Amino acid sequence: MQRFEGRVVVITGGGSGIGLATARRLASEGAKVVIADVDEGAGKAAADEVEGEFVATDVTSESQVEALFQTTVDRFGSVDVAFNNAGISPPEDDSILTTGLEAWKKVQEVNLTSVYLCCKYAIPHMLRQGKGSIVNTASFVAVLGAATSQISYTASKGGVLSMTRELGVQFAREGIRVNALCPGPVNTPLLRELFAKDPERAARRLVHVPMGRFAEPTEIAAAVAFLASDDASFITASQFLVDGGISGAYVTPL
């Protein structure tokens, strides 16, 4: 399939994990991919791999995010898809009883404010084109609660989901679709690092996945490819769960 032939895709956090897997998937379907990442080494390597472009970007900086989308349009003429995916889950973000204000703010800035900024500066270009697709990375924790809390992460992803819903409604008649991807736990460096420090937490989470495993990044990338493509032309303001059945489970299989 070449669903993205002639289309320009911007991916934040594109240097690793879900972002990198998505860059590979969309490039394989014909997209011109612009990788945005704070890690210049990883971001440039990803862009080189998919024959795309790298723009060093701190997604918490308004001026850098504005420049990211303007640079993309200046170089390639459009922004057809924005996959606003950059995020963090640091170990100091834990129970509300132990998480400090500094950790809270850091996660909110990277996970929620960055999505606000990316939408704020992608949408005007899409309005001029009369079309566009935005996929924001939320999480299954936006619709479920957990006793093994990452309080700021959870709150940030709930914010992404609500903001996405509102934007999807607001711009539906302008040809712009906005959807929230809600992955379950994914086998990425971010998750592995978190769970390596706390194997008990990993075990407690895995038991609640009906499929009995975490997702692979390629599986999440496939969902992004669907949401971003014309195959999802009547889907907007949605929460698109790709969670191995977690959100549908009462009791998981033995």
Secondary structure, 3 states (H helix, E strand, C coil): CCCCCCCEEEEECCCCHHHHHHHHHHHHCCCEEEEEECCHHHHHHHHHHCCCEEEECCCCCHHHHHHHHHHHHHHHCCCCEEEECCCCCCCCCCCCCCCCHHHHHHHHHHHHHHHHHHHHHHHHHHHHHCCEEEEEECCHHHCCCCCCCCHHHHHHHHHHHHHHHHHHHHCHHHCEEEEEEEECCECCHHHHHHHHCCHHHHHHHHCCCCCCCCECHHHHHHHHHHHHCHHHCCCCCCEEEECCCHHHCCCCCC
